[in-house]
Amino acid sequence: MKTKVHYPNKLTTNMLKRILYISLGVASLSFAVTSCKTPELAEKAINDTVPESFNGSQDTTNTATLDWKEYFSDPYLRTLIDTALSKNQELNITLQEIQIAQNEVRVRKGEILPSVNIGVGAGVDKVGRYTSQGANDANTEIKPGKEMPDPLQDYVVGAFATWEVDIWKKLRNAKKSALTRYLGSIEGKNFMVTNLIAEIANSYYELLALDNQLEIVQQNIEIQNNALEIVKYQKNAARVTELAVKRFEAQVLNTRSIQYEIQQQIIETENRINFLVGRFPQRVERDHRVFTDLVPEMVHAGIPSQLLQNRPDIRQAELELAASKVDIQVAKADFYPKLEISAGLGFNAFNPSYLFTSPQSLIYSLAGELVAPLINRNAIKARYLTANAMQIQAIYNYEQTILNAYIEVANQLSNIDNLEKTYDLKTQQVNALTQSVDISNDLFKSARADYMEVLLTQRDALESRFDLIETKMKQMHAKVNIYQALGGGWY
């Protein structure tokens, strides 16, 4: 089987001009006809207005502009975050998505330029003698006394180019859309960085809180064991019954069970951090003793309009909206004629020795083609309307992202204020119950209080200390969450 390259007839410069003039004329006519039939689109105005302030303040100082290394002072936490930013698998997956988006931009850019290929071909063709082509070849002399060879070989070397003329900016708009989405993927990565830092910090503070709760439980176990021994002595002295001994013993067993529950929570929290950091389970280095002394710094929320610049998710939604607008123009261009130009230049001969003989073996071609949609307009119309629906969807997503960002900041600002008041009251409660434990023990020893009062007081004191640690953890979470809500951490 012979592989053969066919070329259009040779065109003179004047003929090419005629084709181009005719093509442009048809294009203009087609544009006039098709443009008036472009479907009408539903429209929606973009509402990106936000309140003037969060709490009446117009101070533009914004905590979000702080680098995360400045915002988080704990050296162990800094090390964890720094490791996660290089080894977290999900973040690295997102980085590959950015690379994919960048390659898509290159693809769109390449579609605008002419496509040029270089080819080499060879083949052989045996036709019947008693056919029109065979009879013609037999009567053809290449040189005096030399007939056309049979079978006929064919050799070709040449360059071939095709180019879609971007007369309606379809290809350029497609490139612009891909570029905008590439920039949006970068903002998506920034948003992931913000979330990753916040998740590690929250888990780290939760781990410190669990360490402190475990220490409290172990202290209470020691206190309760001492109280159990005292009750046993009093039973031997007939001052209390076996019931009191069993109740104290049950309380010790319950507190010991709480110890193991906390130890399991510590393991799971450590492994959650290890997963975020991208490593197998191991101990997370920390100093839990500093936890109770942590005081959340004052947060400057700035003004709501700064969220549009600082929040990566808002910036990503804005870029996605811009890309969807361009997609409509790309879809609209499908209604108009498409102009393609093809050209070829090379050498073609039946004998390799004649291949580069010029001008006898020289071949070239140049052709233009103008194609306009006629029958399949419903599919084009559907894609056009779909692009518009996706743009309206992007508008709603953009507005929702702005609203969500504002509410997150407002919630955290209120949370910080209420947690500060709660912590002060919890501290007073712990102090009061700690004193009541000592008082109840003294009263029990002097037979002025029964064992139930002692047990209840110890239980309340333990719960209050747990609650105090829990409130401190919530304060630190609020510190992390407000930084995240304001859009910090990705700079």
C-alpha positions as CSV (number, residue, x, y, z in Angstrom):
1,M,0.0,0.0,0.0
2,K,1.4,3.4,-1.0
3,T,1.4,6.3,1.4
4,K,1.0,9.4,-0.8
5,V,0.7,13.1,0.1
6,H,-1.7,15.1,-2.1
7,Y,-1.3,18.9,-2.5
8,P,-3.8,21.5,-3.8
9,N,-3.1,23.1,-7.1
10,K,-0.5,25.8,-7.2
11,L,-1.9,29.2,-6.5
12,T,-0.5,32.5,-7.8
13,T,-0.3,35.6,-5.6
14,N,-3.3,37.1,-7.4
15,M,-5.4,34.0,-6.9
16,L,-4.5,34.1,-3.1
17,K,-5.6,37.7,-2.9
18,R,-8.9,36.8,-4.6
19,I,-9.5,34.0,-2.1
20,L,-8.7,36.3,0.9
21,Y,-11.0,39.0,-0.4
22,I,-13.8,36.6,-1.1
23,S,-13.3,35.0,2.4
24,L,-13.4,38.3,4.1
25,G,-16.5,39.3,2.2
26,V,-18.2,36.1,3.1
27,A,-17.1,36.5,6.7
28,S,-18.5,40.0,6.9
29,L,-21.8,38.8,5.4
30,S,-21.9,35.8,7.7
31,F,-21.2,38.0,10.7
32,A,-24.0,40.4,9.7
33,V,-26.4,37.4,9.4
34,T,-25.4,35.4,12.4
35,S,-24.7,38.2,14.9
36,C,-28.3,39.3,14.9
37,K,-29.4,35.8,15.7
38,T,-27.2,35.4,18.8
39,P,-29.5,34.3,21.7
40,E,-30.2,36.8,24.4
41,L,-28.6,36.1,27.7
42,A,-29.9,36.4,31.3
43,E,-28.0,39.1,33.2
44,K,-27.2,39.5,36.9
45,A,-25.6,42.5,38.5
46,I,-22.6,41.8,40.9
47,N,-23.1,42.8,44.5
48,D,-19.7,43.1,46.2
49,T,-20.6,45.7,48.7
50,V,-19.8,45.0,52.3
51,P,-20.6,46.9,55.6
52,E,-18.3,49.8,56.4
53,S,-17.0,48.2,59.6
54,F,-17.2,45.2,61.9
55,N,-17.8,47.0,65.2
56,G,-17.9,50.7,64.3
57,S,-14.1,51.1,64.1
58,Q,-12.5,52.6,60.9
59,D,-9.0,51.5,61.9
60,T,-7.4,50.0,58.9
61,T,-4.7,48.2,60.8
62,N,-5.1,44.5,59.9
63,T,-3.7,41.5,61.7
64,A,-4.0,39.5,58.4
65,T,-0.9,41.3,57.0
66,L,1.3,39.7,59.6
67,D,3.5,36.8,58.5
68,W,2.5,33.6,60.3
69,K,6.0,33.4,61.8
70,E,5.3,36.7,63.6
71,Y,1.8,35.7,64.6
72,F,2.7,32.4,66.1
73,S,5.6,32.7,68.6
74,D,5.8,29.1,69.8
75,P,9.0,27.6,68.3
76,Y,7.6,24.1,68.2
77,L,4.5,25.2,66.4
78,R,6.6,27.2,63.9
79,T,8.6,24.1,63.1
80,L,5.5,22.0,62.5
81,I,4.0,24.7,60.2
82,D,7.2,25.1,58.3
83,T,7.5,21.3,57.8
84,A,3.9,21.0,56.6
85,L,4.3,23.8,54.0
86,S,6.9,21.6,52.3
87,K,5.7,18.0,53.0
88,N,1.9,18.1,53.2
89,Q,0.6,15.9,50.5
90,E,-2.7,17.7,49.9
91,L,-0.8,21.0,49.4
92,N,1.6,19.3,47.0
93,I,-1.3,17.9,45.0
94,T,-2.6,21.5,44.7
95,L,0.8,22.6,43.5
96,Q,0.5,20.1,40.7
97,E,-2.9,21.4,39.8
98,I,-1.3,24.8,39.5
99,Q,1.2,23.3,37.1
100,I,-1.7,21.7,35.1
101,A,-3.4,25.1,34.9
102,Q,-0.1,26.7,33.7
103,N,0.3,24.0,31.0
104,E,-3.3,24.8,29.9
105,V,-2.3,28.4,29.3
106,R,0.6,27.2,27.1
107,V,-1.8,25.0,25.1
108,R,-4.1,27.9,24.5
109,K,-1.2,30.1,23.5
110,G,0.0,27.5,21.0
111,E,-3.4,27.3,19.4
112,I,-3.2,31.0,18.4
113,L,0.1,30.4,16.4
114,P,0.4,28.5,13.1
115,S,1.1,24.8,13.3
116,V,4.1,23.9,11.2
117,N,5.2,20.2,10.7
118,I,8.0,18.7,8.8
119,G,7.4,15.4,7.1
120,V,9.3,12.8,5.0
121,G,7.4,10.1,3.1
122,A,8.0,7.3,0.7
123,G,5.8,4.8,-1.1
124,V,5.3,2.7,-4.2
125,D,2.3,2.6,-6.6
126,K,1.6,-0.2,-9.1
127,V,-1.3,0.6,-11.5
128,G,-2.8,-1.6,-14.2
129,R,-1.3,-1.3,-17.7
130,Y,-4.7,-1.2,-19.3
131,T,-6.0,1.8,-17.2
132,S,-6.1,5.4,-18.2
133,Q,-3.3,6.2,-15.7
134,G,-1.2,3.1,-16.7
135,A,-1.6,3.9,-20.4
136,N,-0.6,7.5,-19.8
137,D,2.4,6.6,-17.7
138,A,3.6,4.1,-20.4
139,N,3.6,6.9,-23.0
140,T,5.4,9.4,-20.9
141,E,9.1,9.8,-21.3
142,I,11.2,11.4,-18.5
143,K,14.2,11.6,-20.7
144,P,14.6,10.7,-24.4
145,G,14.3,6.9,-24.6
146,K,13.4,6.5,-20.9
147,E,9.8,5.7,-19.9
148,M,8.1,6.2,-16.6
149,P,9.3,3.5,-14.2
150,D,6.8,0.7,-13.2
151,P,6.0,0.3,-10.4
152,L,6.1,4.0,-9.6
153,Q,7.9,5.0,-6.5
154,D,7.1,8.2,-4.6
155,Y,9.4,10.3,-2.3
156,V,8.5,13.5,-0.6
157,V,10.2,15.9,1.8
158,G,8.5,19.1,2.9
159,A,7.1,21.5,5.5
160,F,3.3,21.8,6.0
161,A,1.5,24.6,8.0
162,T,-2.1,25.2,9.1
163,W,-3.4,28.3,10.8
164,E,-6.7,29.2,12.1
165,V,-7.0,33.0,11.8
166,D,-8.3,34.3,15.1
167,I,-10.6,36.9,13.5
168,W,-13.2,36.8,16.3
169,K,-10.6,36.6,19.2
170,K,-11.9,33.2,20.1
171,L,-8.5,31.7,20.6
172,R,-7.1,34.8,22.4
173,N,-10.1,34.8,24.7
174,A,-9.6,31.1,25.4
175,K,-6.0,31.8,26.4
176,K,-7.2,34.7,28.6
177,S,-9.7,32.4,30.3
178,A,-7.0,29.8,30.9
179,L,-4.6,32.4,32.3
180,T,-7.3,33.8,34.6
181,R,-8.0,30.3,36.0
182,Y,-4.3,29.7,36.4
183,L,-4.1,32.8,38.6
184,G,-7.2,31.5,40.4
185,S,-5.5,28.2,41.1
186,I,-2.7,30.1,42.8
187,E,-5.2,31.8,45.0
188,G,-6.7,28.4,45.7
189,K,-3.3,27.3,46.9
190,N,-3.0,30.3,49.1
191,F,-6.4,29.6,50.6
192,M,-5.2,26.0,51.3
193,V,-2.0,27.3,53.0
194,T,-4.2,29.5,55.3
195,N,-6.4,26.6,56.2
196,L,-3.4,24.3,56.7
197,I,-1.7,26.7,59.1
198,A,-4.9,27.1,61.0
199,E,-5.6,23.4,61.3
200,I,-2.1,22.7,62.5
201,A,-2.2,25.5,65.1
202,N,-5.7,24.5,66.4
203,S,-4.5,20.9,66.7
204,Y,-1.3,22.0,68.4
205,Y,-3.2,24.0,71.0
206,E,-5.7,21.2,71.5
207,L,-2.7,18.9,72.2
208,L,-1.3,21.3,74.8
209,A,-4.8,21.5,76.5
210,L,-5.0,17.7,76.6
211,D,-1.5,17.5,78.2
212,N,-2.6,19.9,80.9
213,Q,-5.9,18.0,81.5
214,L,-3.9,14.8,81.8
215,E,-1.7,16.5,84.4
216,I,-4.7,17.6,86.3
217,V,-6.2,14.1,86.3
218,Q,-3.0,12.6,87.5
219,Q,-2.9,15.2,90.4
220,N,-6.4,14.4,91.3
221,I,-5.7,10.6,91.3
222,E,-3.0,11.2,93.8
223,I,-5.3,13.4,95.9
224,Q,-8.2,10.9,95.7
225,N,-5.9,8.0,96.7
226,N,-4.8,9.9,99.8
227,A,-8.5,10.6,100.6
228,L,-9.2,6.9,100.1
229,E,-6.5,5.9,102.6
230,I,-7.9,8.3,105.1
231,V,-11.4,6.9,104.7
232,K,-10.0,3.4,105.2
233,Y,-8.4,4.5,108.5
234,Q,-11.7,6.0,109.5
235,K,-13.6,2.8,108.7
236,N,-11.2,0.9,110.9
237,A,-11.9,3.4,113.6
238,A,-15.6,2.8,113.0
239,R,-16.1,6.5,112.1
240,V,-17.4,5.6,108.6
241,T,-19.0,2.6,107.0
242,E,-17.8,0.4,104.1
243,L,-20.1,2.4,101.9
244,A,-17.9,5.5,102.2
245,V,-14.8,3.4,101.3
246,K,-16.5,2.0,98.2
247,R,-17.7,5.4,97.0
248,F,-14.2,6.9,97.4
249,E,-12.7,3.8,95.6
250,A,-15.2,4.2,92.8
251,Q,-14.2,7.8,92.3
252,V,-10.6,6.9,92.0
253,L,-11.4,4.2,89.4
254,N,-13.5,6.7,87.4
255,T,-10.7,9.3,87.4
256,R,-8.2,6.7,86.3
257,S,-10.4,5.8,83.4
258,I,-10.6,9.5,82.4
259,Q,-6.8,9.4,82.3
260,Y,-6.7,6.7,79.7
261,E,-9.4,8.5,77.6
262,I,-7.2,11.6,77.5
263,Q,-4.1,9.6,76.7
264,Q,-6.0,8.2,73.6
265,Q,-7.1,11.7,72.6
266,I,-3.4,12.8,72.8
267,I,-2.3,10.0,70.5
268,E,-5.0,10.8,68.0
269,T,-4.3,14.5,68.1
270,E,-0.6,13.9,67.6
271,N,-1.3,11.7,64.7
272,R,-3.6,14.2,63.1
273,I,-0.7,16.7,63.3
274,N,1.7,14.1,61.9
275,F,-0.7,13.6,59.0
276,L,-0.8,17.3,58.3
277,V,2.9,17.5,58.5
278,G,3.2,14.6,56.1
279,R,5.0,12.0,58.3
280,F,4.3,8.8,60.0
281,P,3.2,8.7,63.7
282,Q,5.8,10.0,66.2
283,R,5.8,12.2,69.2
284,V,5.1,15.8,68.6
285,E,7.6,18.0,70.4
286,R,6.0,20.6,72.7
287,D,6.1,22.3,76.1
288,H,2.7,22.0,77.7
289,R,3.7,24.1,80.7
290,V,3.4,27.3,78.8
291,F,-0.2,26.7,77.9
292,T,-1.9,28.2,81.0
293,D,0.3,31.4,80.6
294,L,-0.7,32.0,77.0
295,V,-2.6,35.2,76.5
296,P,-4.2,35.9,73.0
297,E,-2.8,39.1,71.6
298,M,-5.1,41.9,70.6
299,V,-6.5,41.4,67.1
300,H,-6.9,44.2,64.6
301,A,-9.7,43.3,62.2
302,G,-9.3,46.3,59.9
303,I,-12.3,47.2,57.8
304,P,-14.5,44.7,55.8
305,S,-13.5,45.9,52.4
306,Q,-9.9,44.6,53.1
307,L,-11.3,41.1,53.0
308,L,-11.7,41.4,49.2
309,Q,-7.9,41.8,49.0
310,N,-6.7,39.6,51.9
311,R,-8.9,36.5,51.6
312,P,-7.6,34.1,48.9
313,D,-10.9,32.4,48.5
314,I,-12.6,35.7,47.6
315,R,-9.8,36.5,45.1
316,Q,-10.1,33.0,43.6
317,A,-13.9,33.4,43.3
318,E,-13.3,36.8,41.6
319,L,-10.9,35.3,39.1
320,E,-13.3,32.5,38.4
321,L,-16.0,35.0,37.7
322,A,-13.7,36.9,35.3
323,A,-12.8,33.7,33.5
324,S,-16.5,32.8,33.1
325,K,-17.2,36.1,31.5
326,V,-14.5,35.4,28.9
327,D,-15.9,31.9,28.4
328,I,-19.1,33.5,27.1
329,Q,-17.1,35.4,24.4
330,V,-15.4,32.1,23.5
331,A,-18.7,30.4,23.1
332,K,-20.2,33.3,21.2
333,A,-17.4,33.1,18.6
334,D,-18.7,29.7,17.6
335,F,-21.6,31.4,15.8
336,Y,-19.3,33.1,13.4
337,P,-17.4,31.8,10.4
338,K,-13.9,30.2,11.0
339,L,-11.1,31.0,8.6
340,E,-8.3,28.5,8.2
341,I,-5.2,28.8,6.0
342,S,-3.0,25.9,5.0
343,A,0.2,25.9,3.1
344,G,2.9,23.4,2.0
345,L,6.4,23.6,0.6
346,G,8.7,20.7,-0.3
347,F,10.1,18.3,-2.9
348,N,8.4,15.3,-4.6
349,A,9.8,12.8,-7.1
350,F,9.6,9.2,-8.1
351,N,13.4,8.7,-7.8
352,P,15.5,9.8,-4.8
353,S,18.1,11.1,-7.3
354,Y,15.6,13.6,-8.6
355,L,14.1,14.6,-5.2
356,F,16.0,17.9,-4.8
357,T,16.0,18.8,-8.5
358,S,14.6,22.3,-8.7
359,P,12.2,23.5,-10.1
360,Q,11.1,20.1,-11.5
361,S,10.6,18.4,-8.1
362,L,9.6,21.6,-6.2
363,I,6.0,21.6,-4.9
364,Y,4.1,24.2,-3.0
365,S,0.5,24.9,-2.0
366,L,-1.6,27.6,-0.4
367,A,-5.3,27.5,0.4
368,G,-7.8,29.3,2.5
369,E,-11.1,27.8,3.9
370,L,-14.0,29.7,5.4
371,V,-16.5,27.6,7.3
372,A,-19.7,29.0,9.0
373,P,-22.2,27.0,11.1
374,L,-25.5,26.3,9.4
375,I,-27.3,23.2,10.6
376,N,-25.8,22.5,14.0
377,R,-26.6,25.8,15.6
378,N,-28.6,24.3,18.5
379,A,-25.5,22.7,19.9
380,I,-23.6,26.0,19.6
381,K,-26.5,27.8,21.2
382,A,-26.6,25.3,24.1
383,R,-22.9,25.8,24.8
384,Y,-23.4,29.6,24.7
385,L,-26.3,29.5,27.2
386,T,-24.4,27.1,29.4
387,A,-21.4,29.5,29.5
388,N,-23.8,32.2,30.6
389,A,-25.4,30.1,33.3
390,M,-21.9,29.2,34.6
391,Q,-21.1,33.0,34.7
392,I,-24.3,33.7,36.8
393,Q,-23.3,30.7,39.0
394,A,-19.9,32.3,39.5
395,I,-21.5,35.6,40.5
396,Y,-23.5,33.9,43.2
397,N,-20.5,32.0,44.4
398,Y,-18.5,35.3,44.5
399,E,-21.2,37.0,46.6
400,Q,-21.6,34.0,48.9
401,T,-17.8,33.9,49.5
402,I,-17.8,37.5,50.5
403,L,-20.8,37.1,52.8
404,N,-19.3,34.0,54.4
405,A,-16.0,35.8,55.0
406,Y,-17.7,38.7,56.7
407,I,-19.8,36.4,59.0
408,E,-16.7,34.4,59.9
409,V,-14.9,37.5,61.1
410,A,-17.9,38.9,62.9
411,N,-18.4,35.6,64.7
412,Q,-14.8,35.3,65.8
413,L,-14.6,38.9,67.0
414,S,-17.7,38.2,69.2
415,N,-16.2,34.9,70.3
416,I,-12.9,36.5,71.4
417,D,-14.8,39.0,73.6
418,N,-17.1,36.5,75.2
419,L,-14.3,33.9,75.8
420,E,-12.3,36.5,77.6
421,K,-15.2,37.2,80.0
422,T,-15.8,33.4,80.4
423,Y,-12.2,32.7,81.2
424,D,-12.2,35.3,84.0
425,L,-15.3,33.8,85.6
426,K,-14.0,30.2,85.2
427,T,-10.8,31.3,86.9
428,Q,-12.7,32.6,89.9
429,Q,-14.7,29.4,89.9
430,V,-11.6,27.2,90.0
431,N,-10.1,29.2,92.8
432,A,-13.3,28.9,94.9
433,L,-13.7,25.2,94.3
434,T,-10.0,24.5,95.0
435,Q,-10.4,26.2,98.4
436,S,-13.6,24.2,99.0
437,V,-11.8,20.9,98.5
438,D,-9.4,21.8,101.3
439,I,-12.2,23.0,103.5
440,S,-14.3,19.8,102.8
441,N,-11.4,17.6,103.7
442,D,-10.8,19.4,107.0
443,L,-14.5,19.2,107.9
444,F,-14.6,15.5,107.0
445,K,-11.6,14.8,109.2
446,S,-13.3,16.5,112.1
447,A,-16.6,14.7,111.4
448,R,-18.4,18.0,110.5
449,A,-19.0,17.0,106.9
450,D,-20.0,13.6,105.4
451,Y,-18.1,11.8,102.7
452,M,-20.7,12.7,100.0
453,E,-19.8,16.4,100.4
454,V,-16.2,15.7,100.0
455,L,-16.8,13.6,96.8
456,L,-19.0,16.1,95.2
457,T,-16.6,18.9,96.0
458,Q,-13.7,17.0,94.5
459,R,-15.7,16.2,91.4
460,D,-16.8,19.8,90.9
461,A,-13.2,21.0,91.4
462,L,-11.9,18.6,88.7
463,E,-14.6,19.6,86.3
464,S,-14.0,23.3,86.8
465,R,-10.3,22.9,86.2
466,F,-11.1,20.9,83.0
467,D,-13.5,23.6,81.9
468,L,-10.8,26.3,82.5
469,I,-8.3,24.4,80.3
470,E,-11.1,24.0,77.7
471,T,-11.9,27.7,77.8
472,K,-8.2,28.5,77.3
473,M,-8.0,26.2,74.3
474,K,-11.1,27.9,72.8
475,Q,-9.3,31.2,73.3
476,M,-6.3,30.0,71.4
477,H,-8.6,28.5,68.7
478,A,-10.3,31.9,68.4
479,K,-6.9,33.5,68.0
480,V,-6.1,31.1,65.1
481,N,-9.6,31.3,63.6
482,I,-9.7,35.1,63.4
483,Y,-6.3,35.1,61.7
484,Q,-7.7,32.6,59.2
485,A,-10.9,34.5,58.8
486,L,-9.1,37.8,58.0
487,G,-7.1,36.0,55.3
488,G,-3.7,35.8,57.1
489,G,-1.0,33.1,56.7
490,W,-0.4,33.0,52.9
491,Y,1.7,36.1,52.4
